[in-house]
Amino acid sequence: MLFRKFPYRDEVLAAVTVIMVIGSLTLAAIDEKSRPQFIELTKFAVSTYIGLLIPQSRSNDTDSNSNKIDEQDEDEKHR
């Protein structure tokens, strides 16, 4: 749905995640008192990125499987 409207979604999401991780780790290195919070923020950013990619990869697998089934059905019709 959102992917069809915005084709560069994955690239933008990856860039935002990288910026967030680098910024959080930099701030964690600077401020030792807040280090655990910045580390948690980094974990959240990476897990959110991975969580958003998993459903898309599963839907691509489903689409490729359905295409294979359609091709097999067409082959059986031609026999």
C-alpha distances in whole Angstrom, upper triangle without the diagonal:
4,5,5,7,9,10,13,11,13,16,16,16,19,21,20,21,24,25,25,27,30,30,31,33,35,35,36,39,40,40,42,42,38,37,36,33,32,32,30,28,27,27,24,22,22,21,18,17,18,16,13,14,15,12,11,14,15,12,13,17,16,15,18,20,19,20,23,24,23,25,28,28,29,31,33,33,35,38
4,5,5,6,8,10,8,11,14,13,12,16,17,17,18,21,22,22,24,26,27,27,30,32,32,33,36,37,37,39,39,35,34,33,31,29,29,27,25,25,24,22,20,20,20,16,15,17,15,12,13,15,13,11,15,16,13,15,18,18,17,20,22,22,22,25,27,26,28,31,31,32,34,36,36,38,40
4,5,5,6,8,6,8,11,12,12,14,16,16,17,20,21,22,23,26,27,27,29,31,32,33,36,37,38,39,39,36,35,34,31,30,29,28,25,24,24,22,20,20,19,16,14,16,15,11,11,13,12,9,12,14,12,12,16,16,15,17,20,20,20,23,24,24,26,28,29,29,32,34,34,36,38
4,6,6,10,9,12,14,14,15,17,19,20,21,23,25,25,27,29,30,31,33,35,36,37,39,40,41,43,43,39,38,37,35,33,33,32,29,28,28,26,23,23,23,20,18,19,18,15,15,17,14,12,15,16,13,13,17,17,15,17,20,19,19,22,24,23,25,28,28,28,30,33,33,34,37
4,6,9,9,12,14,14,15,18,19,19,21,23,24,24,27,29,29,30,33,34,35,36,38,39,40,42,42,38,38,37,34,33,33,31,29,28,28,26,23,24,24,21,19,21,20,16,16,19,17,14,17,19,16,17,20,20,18,21,24,23,23,26,28,26,28,31,31,31,34,36,36,37,40
4,6,6,9,10,10,11,14,15,15,17,20,20,21,23,25,26,27,29,31,31,33,35,36,37,39,39,36,35,35,32,30,30,29,26,25,26,23,21,21,22,19,17,19,18,15,15,18,16,14,17,19,17,17,20,21,19,21,24,24,24,27,29,28,29,32,33,33,35,38,38,39,42
4,6,8,9,10,11,13,14,16,17,19,20,22,23,25,26,28,29,31,32,33,35,37,38,40,40,37,36,35,33,31,31,30,27,26,26,24,21,21,22,19,16,18,18,15,14,17,16,13,15,18,16,15,18,19,17,19,22,22,22,25,27,26,27,30,31,31,33,36,36,37,39
4,6,5,6,9,10,11,12,14,16,17,18,20,21,23,24,26,27,29,30,32,33,34,36,37,34,33,32,30,28,28,27,24,23,24,22,19,19,20,17,14,16,17,14,13,17,17,14,15,19,17,16,20,21,20,21,24,25,24,27,29,29,30,33,34,34,36,38,39,40,42
4,6,5,6,9,10,11,12,14,15,16,18,20,21,22,24,26,27,28,30,32,32,34,35,31,30,30,27,25,25,24,21,20,21,19,16,16,17,14,11,14,14,11,10,14,14,11,14,17,16,15,19,20,19,21,24,24,24,27,29,29,30,33,34,34,36,39,39,40,43
4,6,5,6,9,10,10,12,14,15,16,18,20,21,22,24,26,27,28,30,31,33,34,30,29,28,26,24,23,23,20,18,19,17,14,13,15,12,9,11,12,9,8,12,13,10,12,15,15,14,17,19,18,20,22,24,24,26,28,28,29,32,33,34,35,38,39,40,42
4,5,5,6,9,10,11,12,14,15,17,18,20,21,22,24,26,27,29,30,32,33,30,28,28,26,24,23,23,20,18,19,18,15,14,16,14,11,13,15,12,11,15,16,14,15,18,18,17,20,22,22,22,25,27,26,28,31,31,32,34,36,36,38,40,41,42,44
4,5,5,6,9,10,11,12,14,15,16,18,20,21,22,24,26,27,28,30,31,28,27,27,24,22,22,22,19,17,19,17,13,14,16,14,11,14,15,12,13,16,17,15,17,20,20,19,23,24,24,25,28,29,29,31,33,34,34,37,39,39,41,43,44,45,47
4,5,5,6,9,10,10,12,14,15,16,18,20,21,22,24,26,27,28,29,25,24,24,22,19,19,19,16,14,15,14,10,11,12,10,7,10,12,9,10,13,15,13,15,18,18,18,21,23,23,24,27,28,28,30,32,33,34,36,38,38,40,42,43,45,47
4,6,5,6,9,10,10,12,14,15,16,18,20,21,22,24,26,27,28,25,23,23,22,19,18,18,16,13,14,14,10,9,12,11,7,10,12,11,10,14,16,14,15,18,19,19,21,23,23,24,27,28,29,30,33,34,34,37,38,39,40,43,44,45,47
4,5,5,6,9,10,11,12,14,15,16,18,20,21,23,24,26,27,24,23,23,21,18,18,19,16,14,16,15,11,12,15,13,10,13,16,14,14,17,19,18,19,22,23,22,25,27,27,28,30,32,32,34,36,37,37,40,42,42,43,46,47,48,50
4,6,5,6,9,10,10,12,14,15,16,18,20,21,22,24,25,22,21,21,19,16,16,16,13,12,14,13,9,10,13,11,9,13,15,13,14,18,19,18,20,23,23,23,26,28,28,29,32,33,33,35,37,38,39,41,43,44,45,47,49,50,52
4,5,5,6,9,10,10,12,14,15,16,18,20,21,22,23,20,18,18,17,14,14,14,11,9,10,10,6,7,10,9,7,10,12,12,12,16,18,17,18,21,22,22,24,27,27,28,30,32,33,34,37,37,38,41,42,43,45,47,48,49,51
4,5,5,6,8,10,11,12,14,15,16,18,20,21,23,20,18,19,17,14,14,15,12,10,12,12,9,9,12,12,10,12,15,15,15,18,20,20,20,23,25,24,26,29,29,30,32,34,34,36,38,39,40,42,44,45,46,48,50,51,52
4,6,5,6,8,10,10,12,14,15,16,18,20,22,19,17,18,17,13,14,15,12,10,13,13,10,11,15,14,12,15,18,17,18,21,23,22,23,26,27,27,29,32,32,33,35,37,37,39,41,42,43,45,47,48,49,51,53,53,55
4,6,5,6,8,10,10,12,14,15,16,18,19,16,15,15,13,10,11,12,8,7,10,10,7,9,12,12,11,14,16,16,17,20,22,22,23,26,27,27,29,32,32,33,35,37,38,39,41,42,43,46,47,48,50,52,53,54,56
4,5,5,6,8,10,10,12,14,15,17,18,15,13,14,12,9,9,10,8,5,8,9,7,8,11,12,11,13,16,16,17,20,22,22,23,26,27,27,29,31,32,33,35,37,38,39,41,43,43,45,47,48,49,51,53,54,56
4,6,5,6,9,10,11,12,14,16,18,15,13,15,14,10,11,13,11,8,12,13,11,11,15,16,14,17,19,20,20,23,25,25,26,29,30,30,32,34,35,35,38,40,40,41,44,45,46,48,50,51,52,54,55,56,58
4,6,5,6,8,10,11,12,14,16,13,12,14,13,9,11,13,10,9,13,13,11,13,16,16,16,19,21,21,22,25,27,27,28,31,32,32,34,36,37,38,40,42,42,44,46,47,48,50,52,53,54,56,58,59,61
4,5,5,6,9,10,10,12,13,10,9,10,9,5,7,9,7,6,10,11,10,12,14,15,15,18,19,20,22,24,26,27,28,30,32,32,34,36,37,38,40,42,42,44,46,47,48,50,52,53,54,56,58,59,61
4,5,5,6,9,10,11,13,11,8,10,10,7,7,10,9,7,11,13,12,12,15,17,17,19,21,22,23,25,28,28,28,31,33,33,34,37,38,39,40,43,43,44,47,48,49,51,53,54,55,57,59,60,61
4,5,5,6,9,11,13,11,10,13,12,9,10,13,12,11,14,16,15,16,19,20,20,22,24,25,26,28,31,31,31,34,36,36,37,40,41,41,43,45,46,47,50,51,52,53,55,56,57,60,61,62,64
4,5,5,6,9,10,8,8,11,10,7,10,12,11,11,14,16,15,17,19,20,20,23,25,25,27,29,31,32,33,35,37,37,39,41,42,43,45,47,48,49,51,52,53,55,57,58,59,61,63,64,66
4,5,5,6,8,7,4,8,8,6,7,10,10,10,13,15,15,16,18,20,20,22,24,25,27,28,31,32,32,35,37,37,38,41,42,43,44,47,47,49,51,52,53,55,57,58,59,61,63,64,65
4,6,6,10,9,7,11,12,9,10,14,14,13,16,18,17,18,21,23,23,24,27,28,29,31,34,34,34,37,39,39,40,43,44,45,46,49,49,50,53,54,55,57,59,60,61,63,65,66,67
4,6,9,9,8,12,13,11,13,16,15,15,18,20,19,21,24,25,25,27,29,30,31,33,36,36,37,39,41,42,43,45,46,47,49,51,52,53,55,57,58,59,61,62,63,66,67,68,70
4,6,6,6,10,10,9,12,14,14,15,18,19,19,21,23,24,25,27,29,30,32,33,36,37,38,40,42,42,44,46,47,48,50,52,53,54,56,57,58,60,62,63,64,66,68,69,71
4,6,5,8,10,10,11,14,15,15,17,19,20,21,23,25,26,28,29,31,32,34,36,37,38,40,42,43,44,46,48,48,50,52,53,54,56,58,59,60,62,64,65,66,68,70,71
4,6,8,9,10,12,13,14,16,18,19,20,22,24,25,27,28,29,31,33,34,37,38,39,40,42,43,45,46,48,49,51,53,54,55,57,58,60,61,63,64,66,67,69,70,72
4,6,6,6,9,10,11,13,15,16,17,19,20,21,23,25,26,27,29,31,33,34,35,37,39,40,41,43,45,46,47,49,50,52,53,55,56,58,59,61,62,64,66,67,69
4,6,5,6,9,10,11,12,14,15,17,18,20,21,23,24,26,27,29,31,33,33,35,37,38,39,41,43,44,45,47,48,50,51,53,54,56,57,59,60,62,64,65,66
4,6,5,6,9,10,11,12,14,16,16,18,20,21,22,24,26,27,29,31,32,33,35,37,37,39,41,42,43,45,47,48,49,51,53,54,56,57,58,60,62,63,65
4,5,5,6,9,10,10,12,14,15,16,18,20,21,22,25,26,28,29,30,32,34,35,36,38,40,41,42,44,46,47,48,50,52,53,54,56,57,59,61,62,64
4,5,5,6,9,10,11,12,14,15,17,19,20,21,23,25,27,28,29,31,33,34,35,37,38,39,41,43,44,45,47,49,50,51,53,55,56,58,59,61,62
4,5,5,6,9,10,11,12,14,16,17,18,20,21,23,25,27,27,29,31,32,33,35,37,38,39,41,42,43,45,47,48,49,51,53,54,56,57,59,60
4,5,5,6,9,10,10,12,14,15,16,18,20,21,23,25,26,27,29,31,32,33,35,36,37,39,41,42,44,45,47,48,50,51,53,54,56,57,59
4,5,5,6,9,10,10,12,14,15,16,19,20,22,24,25,26,28,29,31,32,34,35,37,38,40,41,43,44,46,47,49,50,52,53,55,56,58
4,5,5,6,9,10,11,12,14,16,17,19,21,22,23,25,27,28,29,31,32,33,35,37,38,39,41,43,44,45,47,49,50,52,53,55,56
4,6,5,6,8,10,11,12,14,16,17,19,21,21,23,25,26,27,29,31,32,33,35,36,37,39,41,42,43,45,47,48,49,51,53,54
4,6,5,6,9,10,10,12,14,15,17,19,20,22,23,25,26,28,29,31,32,34,35,37,38,40,41,42,44,46,47,49,50,52,53
4,6,5,6,9,10,11,13,15,17,18,19,21,22,23,25,27,28,29,31,33,34,35,37,38,40,41,43,44,46,47,49,50,52
4,5,5,6,9,10,11,13,15,16,17,19,21,21,23,25,26,27,29,31,32,33,35,36,38,39,41,42,43,45,47,48,50
4,5,5,6,9,10,11,13,15,15,17,19,20,21,23,25,26,27,29,31,32,33,35,36,38,39,41,42,44,45,47,48
4,5,5,6,9,10,12,13,15,16,18,19,21,22,24,25,26,28,30,31,33,34,36,37,38,40,42,43,45,46,48
4,5,5,6,9,11,12,13,15,16,17,19,21,22,23,25,27,28,29,31,32,34,35,37,38,40,41,43,44,46
4,5,5,6,9,10,11,12,15,15,16,19,20,21,22,24,26,27,29,30,32,33,35,36,37,39,41,42,44
4,5,5,7,9,10,11,13,15,16,17,19,21,22,23,25,27,28,29,31,32,34,36,37,38,40,42,43
4,6,6,7,9,11,12,13,15,16,18,19,21,22,24,25,27,28,30,31,33,34,36,37,39,40,42
4,6,5,6,9,10,11,12,14,15,17,18,20,21,23,25,26,27,29,30,32,33,35,36,38,40
4,5,5,6,9,10,11,12,14,15,17,18,20,21,23,24,26,27,29,30,32,33,35,37,38
4,5,5,6,9,10,10,12,14,15,16,18,20,21,22,24,26,27,29,30,32,33,35,36
4,5,5,6,9,10,10,12,14,15,16,18,20,21,23,24,26,27,29,30,32,33,35
4,5,5,6,9,10,11,12,14,15,17,18,20,21,23,24,26,27,29,30,32,33
4,5,5,6,9,10,10,12,14,15,16,18,20,21,23,24,26,27,29,31,32
4,5,5,6,9,10,10,12,14,15,16,18,20,21,22,24,26,27,29,31
4,5,5,6,9,10,10,12,14,15,16,18,20,21,23,24,26,27,29
4,5,5,6,9,10,11,12,14,15,17,18,20,21,23,25,26,27
4,5,5,6,9,10,11,12,14,15,16,18,20,21,23,25,26
4,5,5,6,9,10,10,12,14,15,17,18,20,21,23,25
4,5,5,6,9,10,11,12,14,15,17,19,20,21,23
4,5,5,6,9,10,11,12,14,15,17,19,20,21
4,5,5,6,9,10,10,12,14,15,17,19,20
4,5,5,6,9,10,11,12,14,15,17,19
4,5,5,6,9,10,11,12,14,16,17
4,5,5,6,9,10,11,12,14,16
4,5,5,6,9,10,11,13,15
4,5,5,6,9,10,11,13
4,5,5,6,9,10,11
4,5,5,6,9,10
4,5,5,6,9
4,5,5,7
4,5,5
4,6
4
